[in-house]
Every structure is written in structure tokens, then in C-alpha cells.
Amino acid sequence: MIHQRFAGAFLLARMAQVVSLWYNPAGPGRGAGSRVDFDNGPAAIAAVLSVDSGLTVSLMRQRSWILIIALFACRPVAGDDIDFDLDQARWVHRVLVLTAISEDQRDLQEMTDAIAMRLCELGNRDLITVVITDGSTARLDGRRLDAGSTQRLLSRLPLRRDAKFEMLLIGKDGGIKQRWTQAVPPEDIFALIDGMPMRQAERPGDDDCR
């Protein structure tokens, strides 16, 4: 479960790593300033595409084509839009709904970055994430919802129209358990869930997230 913004960056960084090691047998650390930061997608792409005196034009072209393929793999495709309704999650998943006026909103970025680092804990709590931006685009764990699903969500959720950022925790019973108007540490969300009676019965089956 991961927002498509950082999922795409992660994939691109790994593609860059593979290509760099493929065409640079000495490794990414060869030569001054040649180390690649694989945790930074754009930086990794720039490093892989950088001109090196040991590369032929043919190899540069091959690098470029592989990265172009990776870029297209990360592009959202209209045909991949999925159908989703909150009723599908009832008694199966808890839902964390994050809404913001834009993808660049500070609290939204802070929360999505924090959540991306805690996927194991989210999985243990059967917690899925829905991100709604601009009041018109919604993603479920990074996958874009179709227009009908987005409209159903917006009509059912009691969201404040004037809020720059808002976050709702919906329990497995479909009820709203908490509302936040700013980013909070994931531990606060986990502690709230862990205090729920249903969660107590789930804990013996948790994965070790250490």
C-alpha cells in the first residue's frame, strides 16, 4: 500500500540501479562524484543518464530506452482505474482517508511519506489508504479510482469543504473513529486502532515489523 507518487519514484530508482550496475561493472562508486543515490528517483535517473567517457553512444541509447520504458510503466493509465466502495471494506479493512486541496499540500506530503515507511504496521492493522486531492481525484493505495467511485466517496464522507487538509479513520464497522485536520505521527493512528476491541483479537496474527 503505497501512494503512486513515491511508488513511482521507488521503481524508477531501482530501474536506475539495475541499469547503472549493468553498464558500469566497476559499480556506482567508481570515480569521484559517481555514486548514485538510489533512494532518490530523480537523482538516480540523472546519474544513470549522465555522460561518462567510458560509455559509447550505443550504450547511452540503451540506457535511455530502458528508463523510458520505466517511466511509461509508472504512468497512470485510464484503463487501470479501479472501482471501489466503502462497503467493500466493511468488516475486512479499516480505511484511512486523506484529503487535501492539492498533492503538494504540506500535511498530505508529510503523512504519505510517513505511511510509506510503515507498511508492515498498516498491514497488521488491515489499514488501507484513500487519498483524495483537488476534490476530484482519488487513489486507493496508490491506484486511481474511476470517476464513479470517486463521486460515491465524496458524497458519503462528511468532509469539510473549506479544509486544506483533513484525515478520517474509518473502522471495520464503517463508522468514523477519528478526524484530524493536520498531519500526526503514524504511532497516534496505530495506538487508536490498537485500543479497539476487534483489534485485540487480531494481534496474535501480527507480523514482526522490527
C-alpha positions, 0 to 999 in steps of 0.5 A, a space after each residue: 500500500 503505497 501512494 503512486 507518487 513515491 511508488 513511482 519514484 521507488 521503481 524508477 530508482 531501482 530501474 536506475 540501479 539495475 541499469 547503472 550496475 549493468 553498464 558500469 561493472 566497476 559499480 556506482 562508486 567508481 570515480 569521484 562524484 559517481 555514486 548514485 543515490 538510489 533512494 532518490 528517483 530523480 537523482 538516480 535517473 540523472 546519474 544513470 543518464 549522465 555522460 561518462 567517457 567510458 560509455 559509447 553512444 550505443 550504450 547511452 541509447 540503451 540506457 535511455 530506452 530502458 528508463 523510458 520504458 520505466 517511466 511509461 510503466 509508472 504512468 497512470 493509465 485510464 484503463 487501470 482505474 479501479 472501482 471501489 466502495 466503502 462497503 467493500 471494506 466493511 468488516 475486512 479493512 479499516 480505511 484511512 482517508 486523506 484529503 487535501 486541496 492539492 498533492 503538494 499540500 504540506 500535511 498530505 506530503 508529510 503523512 504519505 511519506 510517513 505511511 510509506 515507511 510503515 507498511 508492515 504496521 498498516 498491514 497488521 492493522 488491515 489499514 488501507 489508504 484513500 487519498 483524495 486531492 483537488 476534490 476530484 481525484 482519488 487513489 486507493 493505495 496508490 491506484 486511481 479510482 474511476 470517476 464513479 467511485 470517486 463521486 460515491 466517496 465524496 458524497 458519503 464522507 462528511 468532509 469539510 469543504 473549506 479544509 486544506 487538509 483533513 484525515 478520517 479513520 474509518 473502522 471495520 464497522 464503517 463508522 468514523 473513529 477519528 478526524 484530524 485536520 493536520 498531519 500526526 505521527 503514524 504511532 497516534 493512528 496505530 495506538 487508536 486502532 490498537 485500543 479497539 476491541 476487534 483489534 485485540 483479537 487480531 494481534 496474535 496474527 501480527 507480523 514482526 515489523 522490527 
